Amino acid sequence: MSIQSPCYTSPAAAPPLECDDLLSEILLRLPPQPSSLPLASLASSAKVPTTSPSNPPWSPPTASRLAAPPCALPDARFYFLGCRHGLVLIFQKTLHQVLVWDPVAGDQRSFPAHPGIDFDTNNTPAGAVLRDAQHFRVVLASLDNNQQHHTRASAFIYSSETSLWSDRVSALLPSDDSMHFMSSPAVLAGDSLYWILIGKISRVLLEFDLDKQSLSVMHLPLDRFGFCQPWDITVMRAAGGGLGLLFMSGLTAQLWKSNTDSDGVASWVLGRTIELDKLLPLNLKREKRFLMITGFSESNNVVFLGSVVSLFTVQLDSLQFKKISEIRAGYWYHPFESIYAAGI
């Protein structure tokens, strides 16, 4: 299953979506293989569930719990921040709340965001959710406003086990008056979460180390990646499990890996190139000779590639591909993956 964004503002007068049985119908039609990546598409304009006044205790999904959750959303602007380990993370801006939703089990948890999180009209939020056995963690990051430009990034981590936020961790940013998060969600590589920040004169990676609970900035060399657009680049796991980048140049995919020398200096090395015009059944007269990255599945290195008329998935290790649909690109697709027992 994939969920489309960008951010969506729910109209005040919009009627609730009649979808009580929609998720059940989708799930019952998915293939039974636990390793498969379901690709049914949920649009971001669909309503998401609200939380009852008393939050139910969190419980992990079970194979038998396929009931669809409620589908009503209060009149609140929200940001879809991504999904991982069968959980969906949403930030409800006007309420300054975080919503963690398990669509398969029907469980949901809503709690206030840390007061130090700075979300204004010019500051797009970033975050990630992770599940550990009976509990989950949420990382929220924002760029601190200092009148003319963002001077630092801040992050906080929430634990469902303690129901508490951590102290602030921060990192200084390059002096750039238009620095902002890319719309793509965080990618987990090794023990760290990564986001790409883009400004007028700089491109950087923001790393949150989950073990050390520290935040750091890594510059992307402009001689390698230039002033790439958001749809040209994404973080990925490199061969061997390290940090990598997928960079699109026309119809060629470049797979880069970060290497660190004995002095701790990081550099980027080109590993593989994939000529997509020789791999994919493209209509070059209509495809306009370029493809956009429109989604990425970190667990199995599957990238979503869109043109003005088609949507493909490509497994970057085996180069197996699939044409999903003939649809105009313009959304970011969030692959939703959950574990369930075979035969259910």
NORFENVEN-V642692 format. One record per run of one state. SS is the DSSP state (a for helix, b for strand, c for the rest). FROM is the first residue (numbers start at 0). TO is the last residue. Records with the same first field share a line. If there is no record, write none. Layout:
SS->FROM-TO ; FROM-TO
//
This chain:
c->0-0 ; 5-6 ; 8-20 ; 28-39 ; 42-76 ; 84-85 ; 92-95 ; 102-105 ; 112-124 ; 132-133 ; 146-147 ; 159-162 ; 165-167 ; 172-178 ; 181-185 ; 189-190 ; 198-201 ; 209-212 ; 219-220 ; 225-228 ; 237-241 ; 249-250 ; 260-264 ; 279-282 ; 287-290 ; 297-300 ; 306-309 ; 315-319 ; 325-330 ; 335-343
b->1-4 ; 7-7 ; 40-41 ; 77-83 ; 86-91 ; 96-101 ; 106-111 ; 125-131 ; 134-145 ; 148-158 ; 163-164 ; 168-171 ; 179-180 ; 186-188 ; 191-197 ; 202-208 ; 213-218 ; 232-236 ; 242-248 ; 251-259 ; 265-274 ; 291-296 ; 301-305 ; 310-314 ; 320-324 ; 331-334
a->21-27 ; 221-224 ; 229-231 ; 275-278 ; 283-286
//
